[in-house]
Amino acid sequence: MSNKQDYDFCSSPYIKDAKDQKSLVILPIKEFETIIEERVELEDIKLYDEAKKEDEGGRVLFSDYLKNRKQNNA
């Protein structure tokens, strides 16, 4: 069973609640994993875009960072 056509959802992949409203959906695990991966990637893109807006251009060399960190922790 490797594609959606192989699954029998009894004519609907939805599960309804007591009020006959769609409340859950059944889908293959691969499809679920793809949705989750795409959502995580989208969140990463949004965070990157936010960080880029706030970037003032200041940079610190890693060696300077380590030196300052060592001094601050001493």
LINBEL-V813749 format. One record per backbone hydrogen bond with DSSP energy under -0.5 kcal/mol. NH is the residue of the N-H (numbers start at 1). CO is the residue of the C=O. E is the energy in kcal/mol with one decimal. If there is no record, write none. Layout:
NH,CO,E + NH,CO,E
This chain:
6,3,-1.9 + 7,4,-1.5 + 9,7,-0.8 + 12,9,-1.8 + 15,24,-2.4 + 17,21,-2.7 + 20,17,-1.9 + 23,15,-2.8 + 24,15,-1.8 + 26,13,-3.2 + 27,25,-0.5 + 32,28,-2.2 + 33,29,-2.9 + 34,30,-2.1 + 35,31,-2.2 + 36,32,-2.4 + 37,33,-2.6 + 38,34,-2.4 + 39,35,-2.1 + 40,36,-2.4 + 41,37,-2.3 + 42,38,-2.3 + 43,39,-2.3 + 44,40,-2.3 + 45,41,-2.1 + 46,42,-2.4 + 47,43,-2.4 + 48,44,-2.4 + 49,45,-2.6 + 50,46,-2.3 + 51,47,-2.5 + 52,48,-2.5 + 53,49,-1.8 + 54,50,-1.6 + 55,51,-0.7 + 55,52,-0.6 + 65,61,-2.4 + 66,62,-2.6 + 67,63,-2.0 + 68,64,-2.8 + 69,65,-2.6 + 70,66,-2.4 + 71,67,-2.1 + 72,68,-2.6 + 73,69,-1.8 + 74,70,-0.5 + 74,71,-0.7
